[in-house]
Amino acid sequence: MALPLTISTITTPLLGAADTAIIGHLNNPAYLGGVAVGTLIFNTLYWLFGFLRVSTSAFTAQAAGAGDRDEGIAALVRPMIIALLIGMVFIALQQPILHAALYLVGPEPDVAAQAAQYFDIRIWGAPLTLLNYVLVGWLMGQTRLKATLTVQIMMNVLNIALDFVFVKVFHWDVAGVAAATLIAEAFGCALGMLLIVRSTMWRQWRAGSHAKWKQWFRRSQWTRIMSANSDLMIRTVCLLVMFNLFTSQSAGLGTDVLAANAILLQLHYMMAYFFDGFGNASSIYAGQARGAGNAQLLRRSLRLSWIWTAIIALAISLLYWWMRIPLVGLFTEHAGVQDLAAAYSHWLIWFPLAASCGLVFYGVFTGMTMTAPVRNSMLISLALYLVAVWALVPAYANNGLWLSFIVFALGRSVFLVLYIPRLIRKFDRT
């Protein structure tokens, strides 16, 4: 299960990576900085509500494990309502959001102008993006792996193709990459809804009693969703504080350092989403284990997660060590930015080893919808990161910033793994 999910999830950072790579070959570093800041703003907006995908997948897998078709449909509709409401709020508050974000990040004026242009176009896709989280999460929870893969790959292929056409052919520059992403997000949403409407579960539910739609609004289920989602939102806030502070510190070190760190962060995202494929597989099986009350399935999922975490972490670190300089060259032709990115690229060799357990076992805890340990581990890791930035950046500049980043990644792994015995005991009691 992990392999197609890995392919599916690793296509997600390609939206940002494609934008960065295409724009990085233009003749103005401010374009790359503007896309980096604009992408940061949307990561902030969307990651804050990334629980829509995670919790949808978990609740859907639990319903599948319990054999409850009606609850399986309800697990789709409830987060869709939330996604639409949140997306409309983002559109209504777009100008305050933009001004606040630029104030907090503090980029140079030419970078800020490009970031604003990027933001003004992409913000109209907010409801579509959040709906995509729900649709993909539901397909994952239903183990509709082919459908999940189809949506993600086709959306990203379209984005890359439109990036090339809008930037290289029409010369729309930053506006072109923003428009390409917006169109790709709309296409992905439409395709995901079509696949769900044509699914067997949806057709079977439609053939049943129409009174079952009342299950969508059961108070107990909304309480469960909000409890799990609040923990996952706090987890995401911790991530966003870390990344926003990282980008803000990068901007304070100059436009070239900001651009170099943006490239390295894109490489980091690709590593992280590779682990996310294994985390999603663990989440699905853990959710099915809880829905079916199957302790043996949970233990087997944990054991396989340990094995594959070690294998993949070592493989990615070695592959990146071998390919890191050519990879940097794919993102920009600016010699100064290339040299800076290459100089700091060694820090990412340690990222898979430090972060792997946190990224994979996060899936186990969310699949079980036992989310308090996820929240707690992230709060502790963020505290360590803030101390590290305060102590290391003034003395070691960008090296200190990247060391703080690795400290955060290691903390989220260590403090989450410590909760695993408690998770097993809690499941055995229930």
Number of C-alpha atoms within 10 A of each C-alpha: 14 18 13 16 25 20 18 25 25 21 22 18 19 21 22 23 23 22 26 27 22 21 28 25 18 18 12 11 20 26 25 32 30 30 30 27 31 28 23 21 23 15 17 20 19 20 18 19 22 19 26 30 22 25 28 31 31 33 31 31 33 31 25 22 23 18 14 13 16 20 21 25 21 23 29 23 19 19 24 21 12 16 23 16 13 19 21 15 13 19 16 13 11 15 15 10 16 18 12 12 18 21 11 12 21 17 24 16 12 13 23 23 16 22 28 21 16 25 25 17 18 22 23 18 21 24 23 20 23 28 29 27 24 31 30 30 27 31 26 28 34 21 20 15 18 13 18 24 21 15 23 23 19 15 23 24 16 18 27 21 13 21 29 19 16 19 20 16 11 11 13 15 19 28 22 23 29 28 21 25 25 21 16 24 27 19 19 26 22 15 19 23 16 11 18 19 12 10 14 11 16 16 12 11 16 15 9 10 9 9 7 14 16 9 15 17 12 11 10 8 17 14 11 12 20 13 15 18 22 16 21 26 19 18 24 21 20 20 20 19 14 21 17 20 18 22 25 18 20 23 22 15 13 12 20 22 22 29 31 26 25 25 28 21 19 21 21 17 17 18 23 20 21 29 29 26 24 29 28 30 26 29 33 31 27 31 33 27 25 25 22 17 17 16 15 10 17 22 14 13 20 19 11 12 20 14 10 16 23 14 10 18 22 16 14 19 18 15 11 20 16 12 11 19 17 11 16 23 20 15 26 25 15 16 10 14 24 20 16 18 25 19 13 16 23 16 15 23 20 20 22 28 21 21 24 29 25 24 25 27 28 23 27 29 24 30 33 26 25 17 21 18 22 24 22 17 21 26 20 15 23 23 14 16 23 17 11 19 24 13 14 18 17 11 11 13 14 21 15 18 24 23 20 24 23 20 20 25 25 21 23 26 23 16 20 22 18 12 16 16 9 12 15 14 10 11 16 11 6 7
